[in-house]
């Protein structure tokens, strides 16, 4: 197995092991922390004493009967063949209900009724807990109850002339833990306008999570293969036009130009010019997954037009919600630092029209590449002295299918200082090695970089 492939597989395995071992970040309180599910019970108020969202006695009664699987046959306490609301309330709130009726309640029935009553009692004792307030209504208005000792479980279920209501309140966010960013929603803002990045694949990545975008670079490079110092400029610039497809789909069209120039004294070693456009879509499956898709036709040449290559690039970047248990695509708190894992699935299809000089393209012809890029960022947590500092590691691998061309493997590691108050600028010290995507030449160098991203 080639050395670079072994290194790539080891890096991916190490990244995945860290990903699976880390706990989930604190986030907005979920349904599991509530006494009752807000999504099923909260509804708009329809009486004079309330506005906003409340839990009606009818919906709470129906939810309890369904959740605890209370059999209809045990609810007809007087045996007249009719099951009244009052009989349902009695069954859920009266101790030893089964022994006080003539119905053939089993021990399991009584256990379920006891569980329902105890849940109501715990809800009252916690004054509604997370997501709810218990209020006294009637007379001149409503007041939030500070002393719930006067409330009984049946008071929450009375439907005629109720004196108590349950108000739904927003679920809290752990602001101190989240700091200046929210781990899931930080990258989900609609944001068109000018884009500046280090490569084509980062054009459409959300500027709501700007720290995850690879920066355009101006650098001083120590070339370990040529044993010389060089100066490098590398940037992709474009403008994003966004079309809103609703709450869950946003499409983006980005025309762009790219350029790279590496010089050593008066000698230009690499001179690349490119232009194209990117058609991208961001699709949101609420609370579960956000997928970014991008299709990019790209033409590359040099300032003398000695080489010419056309490429169609494809990218899929998944980001999972924290509630799924898959820490991919969002910043993850871990003590005094944050960790962010990324994974891009990539495919390139293209044709070399003119080979040019100074590369290993092996003549004119077509190529097709499949692969991915795995990345990890470790940054100081918000409101700590470590916040401006970040460790960035990425490995990109593309396999050339059915050609004699070499596979592309690029490894990058950097320690960056991000300017306080702005995610746009950074200084970094980096190490890179691999094979250039355009020329297929091997490279290895250290760099001192000034990075810019918009």
C-alpha positions as CSV (number, residue, x, y, z in Angstrom):
1,X,0.0,0.0,0.0
2,X,1.4,3.4,-0.9
3,X,2.8,5.5,2.0
4,X,0.4,8.4,1.3
5,X,-2.6,6.1,1.2
6,X,-1.6,4.5,4.5
7,X,-1.1,8.0,6.1
8,X,-4.6,9.0,4.8
9,X,-6.3,5.9,6.2
10,X,-4.6,6.3,9.5
11,X,-5.7,10.0,9.7
12,X,-9.3,9.1,8.8
13,X,-9.4,6.3,11.4
14,X,-8.0,8.6,14.1
15,X,-10.4,11.4,13.3
16,X,-13.4,9.0,13.5
17,X,-12.2,7.6,16.8
18,X,-12.1,11.1,18.3
19,X,-15.5,11.9,16.8
20,X,-17.2,8.9,18.3
21,X,-15.5,9.3,21.7
22,X,-16.6,12.9,22.4
23,X,-19.8,13.7,24.3
24,X,-22.5,15.8,22.7
25,X,-22.4,19.6,23.3
26,X,-24.9,21.3,25.5
27,X,-27.7,22.8,23.4
28,X,-31.2,23.9,23.5
29,X,-33.2,21.8,26.0
30,X,-34.9,18.9,24.1
31,X,-38.3,17.2,24.6
32,X,-36.7,14.5,26.8
33,X,-36.1,17.1,29.5
34,X,-39.7,18.1,29.6
35,X,-42.6,16.7,31.7
36,X,-44.8,16.8,28.6
37,X,-43.9,17.1,24.9
38,X,-44.5,20.7,23.7
39,X,-44.8,19.7,20.0
40,X,-47.8,17.6,20.8
41,X,-49.6,19.7,23.4
42,X,-48.9,23.4,23.0
43,X,-51.5,25.3,21.0
44,X,-52.7,28.9,20.6
45,X,-54.9,30.1,23.5
46,X,-58.5,30.8,22.8
47,X,-59.8,32.6,25.9
48,X,-59.6,36.0,27.4
49,X,-57.0,35.2,30.1
50,X,-54.2,34.1,27.8
51,X,-52.2,34.8,24.7
52,X,-49.4,32.8,23.1
53,X,-49.3,29.0,23.6
54,X,-50.9,27.0,26.3
55,X,-51.7,23.3,27.1
56,X,-55.5,22.9,27.2
57,X,-57.0,20.5,29.8
58,X,-58.6,18.5,26.9
59,X,-55.3,17.9,25.2
60,X,-53.4,17.0,28.4
61,X,-56.2,14.6,29.4
62,X,-56.1,12.9,26.0
63,X,-52.3,12.7,26.0
64,X,-52.2,11.1,29.5
65,X,-54.8,8.5,28.6
66,X,-52.9,7.6,25.4
67,X,-49.4,7.7,26.8
68,X,-50.2,5.5,29.7
69,X,-52.5,3.2,27.6
70,X,-55.5,3.5,29.9
71,X,-58.1,1.0,28.8
72,X,-61.6,2.4,28.0
73,X,-63.3,-0.4,29.9
74,X,-62.0,0.8,33.3
75,X,-63.1,4.4,32.8
76,X,-66.8,3.8,33.2
77,X,-66.9,4.1,37.0
78,X,-70.7,4.0,37.4
79,X,-71.3,1.3,34.9
80,X,-73.9,3.1,32.9
81,X,-72.2,2.4,29.6
82,X,-71.0,6.0,29.0
83,X,-67.5,7.4,29.7
84,X,-67.7,11.0,30.8
85,X,-64.9,13.5,31.1
86,X,-65.3,13.6,34.9
87,X,-64.8,9.8,35.0
88,X,-61.6,10.1,33.1
89,X,-60.3,12.8,35.4
90,X,-61.3,10.7,38.4
91,X,-59.4,7.7,37.1
92,X,-56.2,9.7,36.5
93,X,-56.2,11.6,39.8
94,X,-57.8,9.4,42.5
95,X,-55.6,7.1,44.6
96,X,-56.6,3.5,44.6
97,X,-59.1,4.1,41.9
98,X,-59.5,0.5,40.9
99,X,-60.4,-0.7,44.4
100,X,-63.1,2.0,44.7
101,X,-65.0,1.0,41.6
102,X,-66.8,-2.2,40.6
103,X,-64.7,-2.4,37.4
104,X,-62.2,-5.3,37.0
105,X,-59.0,-3.2,37.1
106,X,-55.8,-5.3,37.1
107,X,-52.7,-4.5,39.0
108,X,-51.2,-3.3,35.8
109,X,-54.0,-0.9,35.2
110,X,-53.6,0.6,38.7
111,X,-49.9,0.9,38.2
112,X,-50.4,2.9,35.0
113,X,-52.9,5.2,36.7
114,X,-50.5,5.8,39.6
115,X,-47.7,6.7,37.1
116,X,-50.0,9.3,35.4
117,X,-51.0,10.8,38.8
118,X,-47.4,10.9,40.0
119,X,-46.3,12.7,36.8
120,X,-48.9,15.3,37.4
121,X,-47.8,15.7,41.0
122,X,-44.2,16.0,40.0
123,X,-45.1,18.6,37.3
124,X,-46.9,20.7,40.0
125,X,-44.1,20.4,42.5
126,X,-41.6,21.6,39.8
127,X,-43.9,24.5,39.0
128,X,-44.0,23.4,35.4
129,X,-40.3,22.7,35.1
130,X,-38.6,23.5,31.8
131,X,-40.8,24.8,29.1
132,X,-44.0,25.5,31.2
133,X,-45.5,27.9,33.8
134,X,-48.5,27.2,35.9
135,X,-50.8,30.2,36.2
136,X,-53.9,31.0,38.2
137,X,-56.6,32.5,35.9
138,X,-60.0,34.2,36.5
139,X,-61.1,37.4,38.0
140,X,-59.0,40.3,36.7
141,X,-56.4,38.3,34.8
142,X,-53.7,35.7,35.4
143,X,-50.8,35.3,37.8
144,X,-47.9,32.8,37.8
145,X,-48.2,30.6,40.9
146,X,-45.3,30.8,43.3
147,X,-46.9,28.4,45.8
148,X,-48.2,25.3,44.0
149,X,-49.2,23.5,47.2
150,X,-52.7,24.6,46.7
151,X,-52.9,22.9,43.2
152,X,-54.1,19.4,42.9
153,X,-53.6,17.1,39.8
154,X,-57.4,17.3,38.9
155,X,-57.1,21.2,38.7
156,X,-55.0,20.8,35.6
157,X,-57.6,18.6,33.9
158,X,-60.8,20.5,34.7
159,X,-62.4,21.7,31.5
160,X,-65.4,23.6,32.7
161,X,-64.6,27.0,34.3
162,X,-60.9,26.2,34.9
163,X,-59.0,28.2,37.5
164,X,-55.5,27.0,36.4
165,X,-53.8,27.0,33.1
166,X,-50.4,25.7,31.8
167,X,-48.5,28.2,29.7
168,X,-45.8,27.0,27.2
169,X,-42.5,29.0,27.5
170,X,-39.5,29.0,25.2
171,X,-36.9,26.3,25.8
172,X,-33.8,27.8,27.3
173,X,-30.4,27.9,25.6
174,X,-27.2,27.2,27.6
175,X,-25.8,30.6,26.7
176,X,-22.6,30.3,28.8
177,X,-21.7,27.0,27.2
178,X,-22.6,28.2,23.7
179,X,-20.6,31.5,23.9
180,X,-20.7,33.7,20.9
181,X,-21.8,31.0,18.5
182,X,-24.7,28.5,18.4
183,X,-23.2,25.2,17.4
184,X,-25.9,24.0,15.0
185,X,-27.5,27.2,13.7
186,X,-24.3,29.2,13.3
187,X,-23.8,27.9,9.7
188,X,-27.4,28.0,8.6
189,X,-27.9,31.7,7.8
190,X,-28.8,32.9,4.4
191,X,-25.9,34.9,3.2
192,X,-25.2,36.1,-0.3
193,X,-22.6,38.7,-1.5
194,X,-18.9,38.8,-2.1
195,X,-16.9,35.6,-1.4
196,X,-13.2,35.1,-1.0
197,X,-11.7,31.7,-0.1
198,X,-8.7,29.5,-0.5
199,X,-10.3,27.1,-3.0
200,X,-13.4,26.4,-5.0
201,X,-14.9,24.0,-2.6
202,X,-15.2,26.7,0.1
203,X,-17.1,29.2,-2.0
204,X,-20.6,28.0,-0.9
205,X,-19.8,27.1,2.7
206,X,-21.8,29.3,4.9
207,X,-20.3,32.5,6.1
208,X,-22.4,32.0,9.3
209,X,-19.5,29.7,10.3
210,X,-16.7,31.7,8.7
211,X,-14.1,30.0,10.9
212,X,-14.7,26.7,8.9
213,X,-13.9,28.4,5.6
214,X,-10.4,27.9,4.1
215,X,-8.8,31.4,3.7
216,X,-7.2,32.9,0.7
217,X,-3.5,33.2,1.4
218,X,-0.5,35.4,1.0
219,X,2.5,33.4,2.3
220,X,6.3,33.0,2.5
221,X,7.1,29.4,1.7
222,X,10.0,27.2,2.6
223,X,10.1,24.6,-0.2
224,X,11.6,21.4,1.2
225,X,11.9,19.7,-2.3
226,X,13.5,22.5,-4.2
227,X,15.3,23.7,-1.0
228,X,14.5,27.4,-1.6
229,X,12.2,30.2,-0.3
230,X,9.2,31.2,-2.4
231,X,6.3,33.6,-2.2
232,X,2.8,32.4,-2.8
233,X,-0.6,34.0,-3.5
234,X,-3.6,31.8,-3.7
235,X,-7.2,33.0,-3.9
236,X,-10.7,32.3,-5.3
237,X,-13.1,35.3,-5.5
238,X,-16.7,35.3,-6.5
239,X,-20.1,36.8,-5.8
240,X,-23.0,34.7,-4.4
241,X,-26.5,35.3,-5.7
242,X,-29.1,33.4,-3.5
243,X,-32.6,32.3,-4.4
244,X,-34.8,31.5,-1.4
245,X,-36.6,28.2,-2.0
246,X,-38.5,28.3,1.3
247,X,-37.6,27.5,4.8
248,X,-35.7,24.4,4.0
249,X,-34.0,25.0,0.6
250,X,-31.6,27.8,-0.5
251,X,-30.0,27.7,-3.9
252,X,-26.9,29.8,-4.7
253,X,-25.2,30.8,-8.0
254,X,-21.6,32.0,-7.7
255,X,-19.6,33.1,-10.7
256,X,-15.9,33.3,-9.8
257,X,-12.3,33.6,-10.8
258,X,-9.2,32.0,-9.2
259,X,-5.5,32.5,-9.3
260,X,-2.3,31.1,-7.9
261,X,1.2,32.4,-8.3
262,X,4.4,31.0,-6.7
263,X,7.6,32.9,-7.3
264,X,11.2,32.5,-6.2
265,X,13.0,35.7,-6.8
266,X,12.3,36.5,-10.4
267,X,11.3,33.0,-11.4
268,X,7.6,32.0,-11.5
269,X,7.3,28.3,-10.6
270,X,3.5,28.0,-10.7
271,X,1.1,30.3,-12.5
272,X,-2.6,29.3,-12.6
273,X,-5.6,31.2,-13.7
274,X,-9.2,29.9,-13.7
275,X,-12.8,30.9,-14.1
276,X,-16.1,29.3,-13.7
277,X,-19.4,29.3,-11.8
278,X,-20.8,27.2,-9.0
279,X,-24.4,26.2,-8.7
280,X,-25.1,25.1,-5.1
281,X,-28.1,24.1,-3.0
282,X,-28.4,23.9,0.8
283,X,-31.2,21.5,1.9
284,X,-32.4,21.4,5.5
285,X,-34.0,18.4,7.1
286,X,-35.2,20.2,10.3
287,X,-33.5,19.0,13.4
288,X,-31.6,16.2,11.7
289,X,-29.3,17.0,8.7
290,X,-28.2,19.9,6.5
291,X,-26.7,19.0,3.2
292,X,-24.7,21.3,0.9
293,X,-24.5,20.3,-2.7
294,X,-22.3,22.1,-5.3
295,X,-21.7,21.6,-9.0
296,X,-18.8,23.6,-10.5
297,X,-17.8,23.9,-14.1
298,X,-14.2,25.2,-14.1
299,X,-11.7,26.2,-16.8
300,X,-8.0,26.5,-15.8
301,X,-5.0,27.8,-17.8
302,X,-2.0,30.0,-17.1
303,X,-1.1,33.5,-18.0
304,X,0.5,32.3,-21.3
305,X,-2.3,29.8,-22.1
306,X,0.3,27.0,-22.4
307,X,-2.0,24.6,-20.5
308,X,-5.7,24.2,-20.7
309,X,-8.0,22.0,-18.6
310,X,-11.7,21.8,-18.2
311,X,-13.2,20.3,-15.0
312,X,-16.6,19.6,-13.6
313,X,-16.4,19.4,-9.8
314,X,-19.0,17.9,-7.5
315,X,-19.2,18.3,-3.7
316,X,-21.5,17.0,-1.0
317,X,-21.0,18.3,2.6
318,X,-23.3,16.8,5.3
319,X,-23.8,18.5,8.7
320,X,-25.7,16.7,11.4
321,X,-27.8,18.2,14.2
322,X,-26.3,17.7,17.7
323,X,-29.5,15.7,18.7
324,X,-28.5,12.9,16.2
325,X,-25.4,12.1,18.2
326,X,-23.1,12.6,15.1
327,X,-20.7,15.5,15.9
328,X,-20.0,16.5,12.3
329,X,-20.3,20.0,10.9
330,X,-20.7,22.0,14.1
331,X,-18.4,23.3,16.8
332,X,-18.2,21.0,19.7
333,X,-17.3,22.2,23.3
334,X,-14.6,20.1,25.1
335,X,-13.3,21.8,28.2
336,X,-11.4,25.0,27.3
337,X,-11.5,24.3,23.5
338,X,-14.0,23.7,20.7
339,X,-13.7,20.9,18.2
340,X,-15.1,21.0,14.7
341,X,-15.1,18.0,12.4
342,X,-15.8,18.2,8.7
343,X,-16.2,15.8,5.8
344,X,-16.6,16.6,2.1
345,X,-17.4,14.0,-0.5
346,X,-15.8,15.0,-3.8
347,X,-15.8,14.0,-7.5
348,X,-14.0,15.6,-10.4
349,X,-14.6,14.9,-14.1
350,X,-12.5,16.7,-16.7
351,X,-10.4,16.8,-19.8
352,X,-6.8,18.1,-20.4
353,X,-7.1,20.0,-23.7
354,X,-3.5,21.2,-23.7
355,X,-0.9,19.6,-21.5
356,X,1.6,22.4,-21.3
357,X,5.1,22.3,-19.7
358,X,6.3,21.6,-16.2
359,X,3.6,19.1,-15.1
360,X,2.9,15.4,-14.9
361,X,-0.5,15.4,-16.7
362,X,0.8,12.7,-19.1
363,X,-0.7,14.1,-22.3
364,X,-4.1,15.2,-23.3
365,X,-7.1,13.2,-22.3
366,X,-10.0,12.7,-19.8
367,X,-9.9,12.0,-16.1
368,X,-12.3,11.1,-13.4
369,X,-11.5,11.3,-9.7
370,X,-13.4,10.2,-6.6
371,X,-12.6,11.0,-3.0
372,X,-13.2,13.1,0.1
373,X,-11.6,15.6,2.4
374,X,-11.6,15.1,6.2
375,X,-10.8,18.0,8.5
376,X,-10.6,18.9,12.1
377,X,-10.3,22.2,13.9
378,X,-9.4,22.7,17.5
379,X,-10.0,26.3,18.8
380,X,-10.1,28.0,22.1
381,X,-13.6,28.2,23.6
382,X,-15.4,31.5,23.7
383,X,-14.5,33.9,26.6
384,X,-11.2,32.2,27.2
385,X,-7.6,33.4,26.5
386,X,-7.2,30.6,24.0
387,X,-10.1,31.9,21.8
388,X,-7.9,33.5,19.0
389,X,-5.8,30.3,18.5
390,X,-6.7,27.4,16.4
391,X,-5.2,24.1,15.2
392,X,-6.3,23.2,11.7
393,X,-5.8,19.7,10.2
394,X,-7.1,18.5,6.8
395,X,-6.4,15.6,4.5
396,X,-7.8,15.5,0.9
397,X,-7.7,12.4,-1.2
398,X,-8.9,11.9,-4.8
399,X,-8.4,8.6,-6.6
400,X,-7.9,8.8,-10.4
401,X,-10.3,6.2,-11.8
402,X,-9.2,4.2,-14.9
403,X,-6.2,6.4,-15.9
404,X,-2.5,6.3,-15.6
405,X,-2.5,9.6,-13.6
406,X,-1.4,9.7,-10.0
407,X,-3.9,9.9,-7.2
408,X,-4.1,13.2,-5.4
409,X,-3.3,13.3,-1.7
410,X,-2.9,16.6,0.2
411,X,-2.2,16.9,3.9
412,X,-2.3,20.3,5.6
413,X,-1.7,21.2,9.3
414,X,-1.5,24.8,10.6
415,X,-1.5,26.7,13.9
416,X,-3.5,29.9,13.3
417,X,-4.0,33.2,15.2
418,X,-7.4,34.6,14.3
419,X,-7.7,38.3,14.8
420,X,-10.0,39.1,17.8
421,X,-13.4,40.5,16.8
422,X,-13.2,39.3,13.3
423,X,-13.2,35.8,11.7
424,X,-12.0,37.3,8.4
425,X,-8.3,37.5,9.0
426,X,-5.7,35.2,10.4
427,X,-1.9,34.6,10.7
428,X,-0.8,31.0,10.6
429,X,2.3,28.8,10.5
430,X,1.6,25.7,8.3
431,X,3.0,22.5,6.9
432,X,1.8,21.0,3.7
433,X,2.7,18.0,1.5
434,X,1.1,16.0,-1.3
435,X,0.5,16.3,-5.0
436,X,-0.8,19.4,-6.8
437,X,-4.3,19.1,-8.3
438,X,-3.4,21.0,-11.4
439,X,0.1,19.9,-12.3
440,X,0.2,16.6,-10.4
441,X,3.7,17.6,-9.2
442,X,4.8,16.6,-5.7
443,X,5.3,19.3,-3.1
444,X,6.3,19.7,0.5
445,X,6.8,23.0,2.3
446,X,6.5,25.1,5.5
447,X,4.6,28.4,5.2
448,X,4.0,31.6,7.2
449,X,0.7,32.8,6.0
450,X,-1.6,35.8,6.1
451,X,-5.2,34.6,5.4
452,X,-8.3,36.5,4.3
453,X,-11.8,35.1,3.9
454,X,-15.2,36.7,3.1
